[in-house]
Structures are given as C-alpha cells and as structure tokens.
C-alpha cells in the first residue's frame, strides 16, 4: 500500500530531542559565527559583480512593475533600456525571466534607490536565512544549526543577490504545513515555486507517485491563480513576450559558463562527452532515481528526492539554486528513521552540507562536476533506502503470511 497524505511523516528521535532544546551552547554559537564570517568574506568578492548582474535584473523587473509596464516587461529591448538607467556601462542584457505576478511582488523594492535597494535585499535574504536556521534549531537542535550555517549555496545565493532563500522557505513551509495535516495549503505554498519553476520540475511527479491529491490540488489552484494574475497584468501579448524570452538561446548572460552548472548536463560537459544522447541518459537516470526514491516513501524522503532530482534535470541551474536543497538535506539527516537503510542518505547529505563539492566547481574540468555527481549520489542513496525498506516490508509480510498459513494448517 502506498503512503498518502493522510499518513504523517515519521518523526525521528533526533527531532524529539531537538524540540526540547532551549539554549545555544557556546561552541555552537562560535561555530555559526565562524561560518558566517567565512561566507561574508567569500561573498565580498562576489557582491560587486552581483549588484550589476543577478540583482540588476530583479530590480529592473521591479521598477517596470512599479511603473505598471507589464505588457512590455519581457521585451529584451525594454529590459536593457531600463537596466542601463542603473548601470550605464552595461554591455548587454541581463534578462529578467520571472513571471509578471512575481514582478508585482518585487515592485516595493523599486521604491528605494538602486544602491539602497541592493543592500536592503541582501538584508532581507540574510534575515530569512537566519530564520530558517532558527527553525531548524528549534526542531532538531544544535547540530542542525551548525550544518545549516556550514551550507555554502544559501550564502552564495545571498551574495549573488539571488532569492534562493525565499525558494528554500517555500519548501520548508510546504513540508511543515503537510506535516500538520494542512495539505491543501501546503500545495498552495508549493505552487509559489512558479517564480522559479525550473527548480520544481519533478515535484508534480512526486505528488502523483505519493498520491498527495490535496497538495496537488492546492498547487494547481495556486499556479492557476498566478497565471491568471500574470495574464491580467500583462495581457496575451505580454505572456507571448515572456514565453519568447524564455525560448531565446542567444542571451549569453542567461547561461554563462554552463560547465559550472550543477545539472546532469554539466557532468557531460566536464567529462568532454557533451552530446544530446549522453545528457538524455543522465537526465533519464535522475528521473528514474527520483521516482524510485519517492515510491512508498515518507514525506521527508519524497521532498529530498524531488528537490535533488529537479536540480539535476533543470536546464538552467547554478550552485546557489541548491539553496532549496538545504531542507531536503536537513530532512535526510534529522527526519530519517533509525532504520539502517537511512545511513546512506545521512552520509551523502553530510557530504553535500560541506562546502567541498561547491568549491571543487572552481577547480575546472572534470572536478567542476563534483556537485552534480554528489547530487546523483544523494539521490541514489535515497532510492536505495526506499528499495531496502520495501524489500524488508515485503519479507515481513511474506513471513507473516507463512506463519498464518502454518497455524491454519495445524488447526
């Protein structure tokens, strides 16, 4: 029988212990401060360029939304003209590829001058990350806080002016609501992932396999509302421009350095076997492993698998996009059961928590494939855990049936 949304996720002893934690040990506070200082120093080399790249396109979209220019918002020439108001020496377009409803959400950011808005944005993202750490600390205790502060992609995303922490909260919030039995609202929040839909490509498959119908209904309702809102704001012509922008292949600054991505294709690129067949095989492997990991799985494992699998199959995904995986890694370590089969996910999750895979991306080919390979290892360990538990359940069921048959024969 396949677990559905009516069956709560299994709660580990680690979570029960963590929930009673009320004070932060000195060593943990020092460790968190040390990691924060390290990532701040690392980010200081990234921030100047991020101001005129990742954040620039978000601010341009926000300013166009502030002015009510939704119909032309996704026209490349309009975006470039607006971006050059804030960066006159900008050589080429940094495209704003978010939907119109999200631009409306960002519009208040453009009430501030460009420079002030940038620092305010970094402050908001950093505050949200600290909030996520606090949530993990209250739920699982000190270890969750330390490994959360050690995780590089979220810090890297903030330094780049990205909104990866917002996406992380979509995953955390959806999981927390589902555990409380509020499945429709969980799906509604999950539908907010449309702001970066390419990071959620395998989530619909996960919901179908898990038979989480109310979550799926909530997500569909949210996506429908978001699409209709975008249509009302931009009109049919604006939606057409948005789709055309997404399909443009000559925007160099949309996909710079594809070998630094963390998807399946980056493995092919870094091992000098970049062709459609190899990429298709690697992508298919990611999908199959995700399906296997979600089959008869508790919610924590399904969320972790859908997160990792979606990163691998996404056509456009960089290191900071793995910020959403922080939730899945926490779950793999602290929400997993005491079953021996959970050892593999805990080991691979720990490896991904360290900055080593991400830093190897800077070492050039073939080491730049380290993060994608680590994601595959994590996904494979989740799938193997699902298989091990399924086999154990089948064997236990067979043994029980044999015992009942023997008793009936003796009677």
Residue, then its C-alpha position, 0 to 999 in steps of 0.5 A: x500500500x502506498x503512503x498518502x497524505x493522510x499518513x504523517x511523516x515519521x518523526x525521528x528521535x533526533x527531532x524529539x530531542x531537538x524540540x526540547x532544546x532551549x539554549x545555544x551552547x557556546x561552541x555552537x554559537x562560535x561555530x555559526x559565527x565562524x561560518x558566517x564570517x567565512x561566507x561574508x568574506x567569500x561573498x565580498x568578492x562576489x557582491x560587486x559583480x552581483x549588484x550589476x548582474x543577478x540583482x540588476x535584473x530583479x530590480x529592473x523587473x521591479x521598477x517596470x512593475x512599479x511603473x505598471x509596464x507589464x505588457x512590455x516587461x519581457x521585451x529584451x529591448x525594454x529590459x536593457x533600456x531600463x537596466x542601463x538607467x542603473x548601470x550605464x556601462x552595461x554591455x548587454x542584457x541581463x534578462x529578467x525571466x520571472x513571471x509578471x505576478x512575481x514582478x508585482x511582488x518585487x515592485x516595493x523594492x523599486x521604491x528605494x534607490x538602486x544602491x539602497x535597494x541592493x543592500x536592503x535585499x541582501x538584508x532581507x535574504x540574510x534575515x530569512x536565512x537566519x530564520x530558517x536556521x532558527x527553525x531548524x534549531x528549534x526542531x532538531x537542535x544544535x547540530x542542525x544549526x551548525x550544518x545549516x550555517x556550514x551550507x555554502x549555496x544559501x550564502x552564495x545565493x545571498x551574495x549573488x543577490x539571488x532569492x534562493x532563500x525565499x525558494x528554500x522557505x517555500x519548501x520548508x513551509x510546504x513540508x511543515x504545513x503537510x506535516x500538520x495535516x494542512x495539505x491543501x495549503x501546503x500545495x498552495x505554498x508549493x505552487x509559489x515555486x512558479x517564480x522559479x519553476x525550473x527548480x520544481x520540475x519533478x515535484x508534480x511527479x512526486x505528488x502523483x507517485x505519493x498520491x498527495x491529491x490535496x497538495x496537488x490540488x492546492x498547487x494547481x489552484x495556486x499556479x492557476x491563480x498566478x497565471x491568471x494574475x500574470x495574464x491580467x497584468x500583462x495581457x496575451x501579448x505580454x505572456x507571448x513576450x515572456x514565453x519568447x524570452x524564455x525560448x531565446x538561446x542567444x542571451x549569453x548572460x542567461x547561461x554563462x559558463x554552463x560547465x559550472x552548472x550543477x545539472x546532469x548536463x554539466x557532468x557531460x560537459x566536464x567529462x568532454x562527452x557533451x552530446x544530446x544522447x549522453x545528457x538524455x541518459x543522465x537526465x533519464x537516470x535522475x528521473x528514474x532515481x527520483x521516482x524510485x526514491x519517492x515510491x512508498x516513501x515518507x514525506x521527508x524522503x519524497x521532498x529530498x528526492x524531488x528537490x535533488x532530482x529537479x536540480x539535476x534535470x533543470x536546464x538552467x541551474x547554478x550552485x546557489x539554486x541548491x539553496x532549496x536543497x538545504x531542507x531536503x538535506x536537513x530532512x535526510x539527516x534529522x527526519x530519517x528513521x533509525x532504520x539502517x537503510x537511512x545511513x546512506x542518505x545521512x552520509x551523502x547529505x553530510x557530504x553535500x552540507x560541506x562546502x567541498x563539492x561547491x568549491x571543487x566547481x572552481x577547480x575546472x574540468x572534470x572536478x567542476x562536476x563534483x556537485x552534480x555527481x554528489x547530487x546523483x549520489x544523494x539521490x541514489x542513496x535515497x532510492x536505495x533506502x526506499x528499495x531496502x525498506x520495501x524489500x524488508x516490508x515485503x519479507x515481513x509480510x511474506x513471513x507473516x503470511x507463512x506463519x498464518x498459513x502454518x497455524x491454519x494448517x495445524x488447526 
